[in-house]
Amino acid sequence: MTDTTNIIAIPMGDPAGIGPEITVKALNKQEIYDVCSPLVIGHAEVLKNALKMTNTNLNIRSINEPSEGLYEYGTIDVISLDNLDMSSLEIGSIQAQCGRAAYEYIEKSVDYALAGKVAALATTPINKESLKAAKVPYIGHTEILEDLTKSYDPLTMFEVLNMRIFFLTRHLSLKDAIAEMTKERVSDYLVRCDEALQRLGVKDRKIAVAALNPHGGESGLFGREEIEEITPGIEAAIEKGIDAVGPVPADSVFHHALNGRYAAVLSLYHDQGHIAAKMTDFERTISITNGLPFLRTSVDHGTAFDIAGKGIASSVSMEECIKLAAKYGKNFNAIHS
């Protein structure tokens, strides 16, 4: 009988992007099968085309349920949805049918995760413009997953090498993000970050909060956000039992986290944490969505339409994404159940 606690669902992503290519490349590695049972949710014919593009010699095996998978190296188990007109599929182009298909792969994967048929999701790139063309009313994975699972404000966490980064705000202008940096939000997020680390099995959970202004504001010389909102938020979280420090100047906090001083950093805005992670190792920066009923990891790059179909896209990020889902999946589900 198949061990569902070991199955990682991989929604194939936008069929016109590099998702199918990096998926077949990643599943051409024995080491992936050594740590989990990978299951692709996508389209069998697109995967077969991806095998040709990448000169990858694997078998494609269509199944109807996760429990039917062989999960053996050399064969890709796929639950294939008949949701594409292959004759009109244009690799590297924005297409409504691809946006709709990508959404349906995610939707099916979520159904399986909520039913306990898979342990976690490892997602491939989707395209915002393709989603819009398909009239899918979301801008990305996080928003889709939030709605499909009826979750509230899921936490995004990056992991790269020895560093974890949470985000207080995500897709906001810098001006709007600063307005969201209230002491109440800082405190609430630190509590939620601690809970997320606990679910992932992290024992020592010291969290550093990055500063907003140069040198942490220099006691108000370069801004008062640290004095009026960020520091009081940290202090409120500490009173609730959270092991938190800061605000630590942003030009050094990520270096210290990478070297083990902190279990995680709470980044105040999108680019602050993204730059730190991607400069550390772009291909191995993996996104984890916390606050869902199941674990979800994701590559942190796009559909790369400019190189889609050429077989040259690197699968390193996809490999790390699947491995991280396997690393944290069982522990997450054991604590969450």
C-alpha positions, 0 to 999 in steps of 0.5 A, a space after each residue: 500500500 502506498 505511503 501517502 505521507 511520502 507523496 509530494 504533489 507537483 502541479 505542472 505549472 503553466 504548460 507554455 513555460 519552463 515548468 514541464 521542462 524543469 519537472 522532468 529534469 528534476 525527476 530524472 534524478 534518483 536522489 528525488 526518489 530516495 526522499 519522496 514519491 513525486 506525483 505530477 498533476 498536469 498533462 501527459 502530452 505536455 510532459 512527453 514533449 518536455 522529455 523530447 525538448 530536454 533529451 530526457 529518457 523517462 516513461 510517462 505513466 498516467 494514473 487516476 489516483 495518488 495511491 496507484 503510483 509506482 513512484 520508481 525512478 525511470 517512470 514519472 507518475 502523472 494524473 493527467 487532466 484533459 484541459 488543453 488543445 495541444 494543436 494550438 499550444 504555443 510554448 513561450 506565449 501567454 495563453 488563456 488556456 494555459 492560465 486556466 490549465 495551470 490553475 486546475 493543476 493547483 486546484 486538483 493538487 489542493 483537493 488531494 492534499 486536503 483529502 490526505 492523499 498527498 503529504 505536500 505540494 511542490 509548485 512550479 511557475 505560473 504566469 500572472 498574465 496567463 491567469 488574467 487572460 483566463 479570467 482566473 481572479 488571482 495574481 499568484 499561488 499564495 492567493 489561490 491557495 489562500 482561497 482554495 483552503 479558506 486560510 487567512 493571510 498565509 505566511 511566506 518563508 524563504 529558505 536558502 542554505 542555512 537561512 530562513 526569511 519571513 515577510 511582514 508584507 509582500 506585494 505592496 508599494 514601499 510606501 504602502 508597506 511602511 504603512 503596514 509596519 504597525 506594532 500590532 502587525 509586527 507582534 502578530 507576525 512574530 507569534 505566527 512565525 514562531 508557530 510556523 517554525 515549530 510546525 517545521 520542527 525547528 527547535 531553537 527559534 530565535 527570530 531577528 526583525 530586520 530594521 527599516 531605516 539605515 542603521 536601524 534609524 539611529 535613535 530617530 535620526 533617520 526615521 522614527 518607524 523603529 522607535 514608534 512601531 517596530 521595537 514596541 511590536 518586538 517587545 509585545 511579542 517577547 512578552 508573549 514568550 517569543 524569542 525575538 530580537 531587533 530591529 537589527 540593521 538590514 545590512 547585517 541581519 541576513 549575514 548573521 542568520 546565514 551563519 546561524 545566529 538566528 533561526 529566521 529573519 522577519 523581513 519588513 518588505 518584499 525586496 528586502 528579503 528577496 535580495 538577501 536570499 537570491 544573492 545568497 543562492 538564486 537557484 536554491 532559494 525556495 519559498 514555503 507557504 505556512 498557515 495552510 492545512 498542508 505544506 507547500 514549497 515553490 521554486 522562486 522564479 517565473 515561467 521564463 517564456 524567453 527560454 521555454 521550449 529550448 530545454 536549457 532551463 535549470 532544474 536545480 530550484 525544482 529539485 531543491 523545492 521537492 527535497 524541501 517538501 520531503 524534508 518538512 512534509 512529514 513533520 509538518 503533518 504530524 504536528 498539524 494533525 
